[in-house]
């Protein structure tokens, strides 16, 4: 009975929500159509495999949809569902608000229906399954940068991967990621002998390039044992262990002898925008001739809230991460430093991120197999359903985030700050 109610409610809501593009939902041979192919936009066909999809959508909205996709309760024939949703933002926003209200109203029922079931166990394990270096090696560039690349005309620009291959476009993720690293280091004004503090080591790509090409000394912080291990292996292979130190350390625990010792601070998509973070940056950087470069995903100013509800990315990719708006982050820097930083520049790399995500998706499909994952995630070779759920999670991320970046729903900003009395770049 509840499933039938949920189905009617969702279908009725979609009639008003979808005005641009075409959405078809097929279940047991019946097709429900919304929008119009004459209105432009995306055309998406959803096949409902398990009718538990309807209560999931009613009670949990976007998160329920993503989980239904991951566990194969639905099939999609298009990766542009995000585009359809964003083309109809106003109607979908109203729909999402209704879902959130219902979720709070019937939270007890939700727990009863979707508590610690076998399905939920499959979903819960995903949130902790992403510590495998082999997984990231399979879809990242050689440098292993898990962040936005910068594309140039050499690779056909931000849409070069969508052009016919006959035009000879060089799809080179490695080159675009190396370009990004050098661009950030130039923005940080680093010179030979400079000392850099980095929060968010990744697998050491930026630290290695800073030491190898610019002759810098780097202290880089990570919370991942696996990342530290591989980063140090790569640093040793490059013969740069005398210039780079990888610390398994929370940024709040940096030692007192770091104070006023650094010429530059860099954080690539590992920023926390509260004042504690930037107080530590202010404390670590020299009082003059010092630069901070940070990149992060940012929310539209109109959508920003300190209280952000749980969605797909906050549950399965970056648990509990809160996305700032650009002005919120800038204000946090100003408050934390008591005006000792000046904003030198802001850039939006969102269009570059959309292609980066498409490139990761292509490599993921080509390279990720149960055999690749099995050593780190035992059972992948013997449990096809778990492997399929795992893959769907990552591919949903690439499509979900790519649409948000391409449509400007979320941005990827790079901020450059200099000391208040330093000269601007000529």
C-alpha positions in Angstrom: 0.0 0.0 0.0 2.8 2.4 0.9 4.6 1.6 -2.3 1.5 2.5 -4.4 1.1 5.8 -2.5 4.7 6.6 -3.1 4.5 5.9 -6.8 1.4 8.1 -7.2 2.9 10.9 -5.2 6.2 10.9 -7.1 4.6 10.6 -10.6 2.2 13.5 -9.8 5.0 15.7 -8.6 7.1 15.0 -11.7 4.3 16.2 -14.0 4.8 19.7 -12.7 8.5 19.5 -12.2 9.7 18.5 -15.6 9.2 21.3 -18.1 12.5 21.1 -20.2 13.6 17.8 -21.8 12.0 14.4 -21.7 11.8 11.9 -18.8 10.4 8.4 -19.3 9.9 6.0 -16.4 9.1 2.4 -17.4 7.8 -0.2 -15.0 6.4 -3.6 -15.8 5.7 -2.5 -19.4 4.0 0.7 -18.5 5.7 4.0 -19.5 5.1 7.3 -17.7 6.2 10.3 -19.7 7.1 13.8 -18.5 8.1 17.0 -20.3 8.4 17.1 -24.1 11.0 16.2 -26.7 10.0 19.5 -28.4 11.3 21.6 -25.4 14.9 20.8 -25.9 17.1 19.5 -23.1 18.0 16.0 -22.2 16.1 12.8 -22.9 16.4 10.2 -20.1 14.7 6.8 -19.8 14.5 5.1 -16.4 13.5 1.5 -16.0 12.2 0.5 -12.6 13.5 -3.0 -11.7 12.3 -3.1 -8.1 9.3 -1.2 -6.9 11.1 -0.3 -3.6 12.5 2.5 -5.7 9.3 4.5 -5.1 9.4 4.7 -1.3 13.2 5.4 -1.6 12.5 8.4 -3.7 9.6 9.6 -1.6 11.5 9.4 1.7 15.0 10.3 0.6 14.9 12.2 -2.6 18.2 12.5 -4.5 20.0 10.2 -2.1 17.3 7.6 -2.4 17.6 7.8 -6.2 21.4 7.4 -6.1 21.1 4.4 -3.8 18.4 2.8 -6.0 20.7 3.1 -9.0 23.7 1.7 -7.1 21.9 -1.4 -6.0 20.3 -2.0 -9.4 16.7 -1.2 -8.5 16.6 1.0 -11.6 18.4 1.1 -15.0 19.3 4.3 -16.9 19.8 4.6 -20.6 21.5 8.0 -20.3 24.3 9.5 -18.2 22.7 13.0 -18.4 20.0 12.6 -15.7 21.9 15.4 -13.9 21.4 17.6 -16.9 17.7 17.0 -16.9 17.4 17.7 -13.2 19.4 21.0 -13.5 17.4 22.1 -16.6 14.4 21.9 -14.3 15.9 23.3 -11.1 12.9 25.3 -9.9 10.5 22.4 -10.2 12.9 19.8 -8.9 13.8 22.1 -6.0 10.2 22.2 -4.9 10.0 18.4 -5.3 13.2 18.0 -3.2 11.7 20.2 -0.5 8.6 18.0 -0.3 10.7 14.9 -0.1 12.8 16.4 2.8 9.6 17.3 4.7 8.2 13.8 4.2 11.5 12.2 5.2 11.4 14.1 8.6 7.7 13.4 9.1 7.9 9.7 8.6 11.5 9.1 9.7 10.3 6.2 12.0 8.7 4.5 9.0 11.8 5.0 6.9 14.0 3.3 9.6 11.6 0.4 9.7 11.6 0.0 5.9 15.3 0.7 5.2 17.1 -0.1 8.4 19.9 -2.7 8.7 18.8 -4.8 5.8 21.0 -6.7 3.4 20.6 -3.9 0.9 21.7 -1.3 3.4 24.7 -3.4 4.4 25.8 -3.3 0.7 25.5 0.5 0.7 27.2 1.0 4.1 30.3 -0.8 3.0 30.8 1.5 0.1 31.6 4.5 2.3 34.7 2.8 3.6 35.8 1.0 0.4 37.9 3.8 -1.1 41.3 3.5 0.5 42.7 1.3 -2.3 45.7 2.8 -4.2 45.0 0.3 -7.0 41.6 1.7 -7.5 42.8 5.2 -7.9 45.7 4.1 -10.2 43.1 2.5 -12.5 41.4 5.8 -13.4 43.6 8.7 -12.4 46.5 10.1 -14.5 50.0 8.9 -14.0 50.6 11.7 -11.5 47.5 10.5 -9.5 45.9 13.8 -9.1 42.4 13.3 -7.7 41.4 16.9 -8.6 40.5 19.1 -11.6 42.8 19.1 -14.5 43.4 22.2 -16.8 42.8 21.6 -20.5 44.2 23.6 -23.4 43.7 23.7 -27.1 46.4 21.0 -27.4 43.8 18.5 -26.0 40.9 20.2 -27.8 39.9 22.3 -24.8 37.3 21.5 -22.2 35.1 19.6 -24.7 37.9 18.0 -26.7 36.9 14.5 -25.6 33.4 15.0 -27.1 34.8 15.8 -30.6 35.1 13.2 -33.3 38.3 11.2 -32.9 39.0 11.7 -36.6 40.0 15.3 -35.8 43.0 14.0 -34.1 42.4 15.4 -30.6 45.1 14.4 -28.2 43.2 13.1 -25.1 45.9 13.5 -22.6 44.9 13.6 -19.0 48.5 13.4 -17.8 49.4 16.5 -19.7 46.4 18.4 -18.4 47.1 17.4 -14.8 50.8 18.4 -15.1 49.6 21.7 -16.5 47.4 22.2 -13.4 50.3 21.5 -11.0 52.6 24.0 -12.7 49.8 26.6 -12.9 49.2 26.3 -9.2 52.9 26.5 -8.4 53.3 29.7 -10.5 50.3 31.2 -8.8 52.0 30.4 -5.4 55.1 32.4 -6.7 57.5 29.7 -5.6 61.2 30.0 -6.3 64.2 27.8 -5.8 64.8 27.2 -2.1 61.3 28.2 -1.0 59.5 26.2 1.6 55.9 25.0 0.9 53.3 23.7 3.3 50.7 21.5 1.6 47.5 20.2 3.3 46.2 17.2 1.4 49.2 15.2 0.1 47.3 13.0 -2.3 49.9 10.7 -3.7 52.6 13.3 -3.7 52.3 14.7 -7.2 52.4 18.4 -6.4 55.2 18.0 -3.8 57.3 16.0 -6.2 56.9 18.5 -9.0 57.6 21.5 -6.7 60.8 19.8 -5.5 62.0 18.5 -8.9 61.3 21.4 -11.1 61.4 24.4 -8.7 63.9 23.2 -6.1 61.4 23.8 -3.2 61.3 22.1 0.2 57.9 20.7 0.9 56.1 19.6 4.1 52.9 17.9 3.1 50.1 16.6 5.4 47.8 13.6 4.9 45.4 11.6 7.1 45.7 8.5 4.9 48.2 5.8 5.8 47.9 4.3 2.3 48.5 7.6 0.6 51.5 8.4 2.8 53.0 5.0 2.0 52.7 5.3 -1.8 53.6 9.0 -1.8 56.8 8.2 0.1 57.6 5.4 -2.4 57.2 7.7 -5.3 59.3 10.5 -3.6 62.1 8.0 -3.0 61.9 6.7 -6.6 62.3 10.4 -7.7 65.3 10.8 -5.4 63.7 13.7 -3.6 63.4 12.4 -0.1 65.8 15.1 1.1 63.4 17.8 0.0 59.9 16.4 0.8 58.5 15.2 4.2 55.1 13.5 4.3 53.4 13.9 7.7 50.6 11.6 8.8 49.0 14.5 10.7 45.9 16.5 11.1 46.5 20.2 10.2 45.4 21.2 13.7 48.4 19.3 15.1 51.2 21.0 13.1 54.3 21.6 15.4 55.2 24.9 16.8 58.4 25.1 14.9 56.4 25.5 11.7 55.4 29.0 12.7 56.4 31.7 10.2 58.6 29.2 8.3 56.8 28.9 5.0 56.9 30.9 1.8 53.8 29.3 0.3 50.7 27.4 1.3 48.9 25.1 -1.1 45.8 23.0 -0.7 44.2 21.3 -3.7 40.6 20.4 -2.9 41.3 19.6 0.7 40.1 22.9 2.2 38.1 23.4 5.4 36.6 26.8 5.4 36.2 27.5 9.1 38.5 30.1 10.8 40.6 27.4 12.6 42.0 26.2 9.3 43.0 29.6 8.0 44.4 30.7 11.4 46.9 27.8 11.0 47.7 28.9 7.5 48.3 32.5 8.7 50.5 31.2 11.5 52.6 29.0 9.3 53.3 31.5 6.5 55.9 34.2 6.8 54.7 37.7 7.6 55.9 39.1 4.2 56.3 37.8 0.7 54.1 34.7 1.3 51.3 33.3 -0.9 48.4 30.9 -0.2 46.6 29.1 -3.1 43.6 27.0 -2.3 41.1 25.2 -4.7 37.8 23.7 -3.7 34.3 23.1 -4.8 31.9 25.9 -4.0 28.2 26.4 -3.7 26.2 29.1 -5.4 25.8 32.0 -3.1 22.0 31.6 -3.2 22.2 28.0 -2.2 24.8 28.1 0.5 23.8 27.0 4.0 25.8 26.2 7.1 23.4 23.2 7.6 23.7 21.0 4.5 21.6 17.9 4.3 23.0 14.5 3.6 23.2 13.8 -0.1 25.0 11.2 -2.3 28.5 12.9 -2.2 28.3 13.7 1.5 27.4 10.1 2.4 29.5 8.0 0.0 32.4 10.2 -1.2 33.3 13.0 1.2 31.5 12.2 4.5 30.3 15.2 6.3 32.1 17.7 4.0 30.3 21.1 3.9 30.7 23.0 0.6 31.3 26.8 1.2 30.3 29.6 -1.1 33.1 31.7 -2.5 32.3 34.7 -0.3 32.0 32.5 2.8 35.5 31.2 2.2 37.0 34.6 1.5 35.4 36.0 4.6 36.8 33.1 6.7 40.3 33.9 5.5 39.9 37.6 6.3 38.5 36.9 9.8 41.1 34.2 10.6 44.1 36.3 9.5 42.7 39.6 11.0 43.2 41.2 7.6 46.7 40.0 7.1 45.8 38.4 3.7 44.7 40.2 0.6 42.7 38.4 -2.1 44.9 38.4 -5.2 42.7 36.4 -7.6 39.7 34.1 -8.1 39.3 31.7 -11.0 36.4 29.3 -11.8 37.6 26.0 -13.4 34.2 24.3 -13.4 34.2 23.6 -17.2 37.6 22.0 -16.9 36.3 19.7 -14.1 33.4 18.4 -16.2 35.9 17.0 -18.8 38.2 15.7 -16.1 35.3 13.7 -14.6 34.4 12.3 -18.1 38.0 11.2 -18.6 38.0 9.5 -15.2 34.8 7.7 -16.1 36.3 6.4 -19.4 39.4 5.1 -17.6 37.3 3.6 -14.8 35.2 1.6 -17.3 38.4 0.5 -19.2 40.5 -0.5 -16.2 38.5 -1.4 -13.1 37.8 -5.1 -12.8 37.1 -7.4 -9.9 40.6 -8.7 -10.2 42.1 -5.2 -9.8 40.1 -4.7 -6.6 40.1 -8.1 -5.1 43.3 -7.8 -3.0 42.1 -4.7 -1.3 38.4 -5.6 -1.3 38.2 -9.4 -0.8 35.1 -11.0 -2.4 34.9 -8.7 -5.4 35.7 -11.7 -7.7 33.1 -13.9 -6.1 30.3 -11.4 -5.5 29.2 -9.8 -8.8 26.4 -7.8 -7.2 28.8 -6.1 -4.8 31.2 -5.3 -7.7 28.4 -3.8 -9.8 27.2 -1.7 -6.9 30.8 -0.5 -6.3 31.2 0.5 -10.0 27.8 2.2 -10.1 28.7 4.3 -7.2 31.8 5.7 -8.9 30.2 6.2 -12.2 27.2 7.9 -10.6 29.7 10.3 -8.9 31.4 11.1 -12.2 28.1 11.8 -14.0 26.5 13.6 -10.9 29.5 15.9 -10.3 30.1 16.4 -14.0 26.6 17.7 -14.6 26.8 20.0 -11.6 30.0 21.5 -12.8 28.9 21.8 -16.4 25.6 23.5 -15.5 27.2 25.9 -12.9 25.2 24.3 -10.1 28.5 23.8 -8.2 31.8 25.6 -9.1 35.4 24.7 -8.7 37.2 27.9 -7.6 40.9 28.6 -7.2 41.7 31.4 -4.7 45.1 33.2 -4.4 45.9 35.2 -1.3 49.0 37.3 -0.6 50.1 39.1 2.5 48.4 42.5 2.9 51.6 44.5 2.3 53.0 42.4 -0.5 53.1 43.7 -4.1 50.6 42.2 -6.5 51.8 40.2 -9.5 52.9 42.5 -12.3 
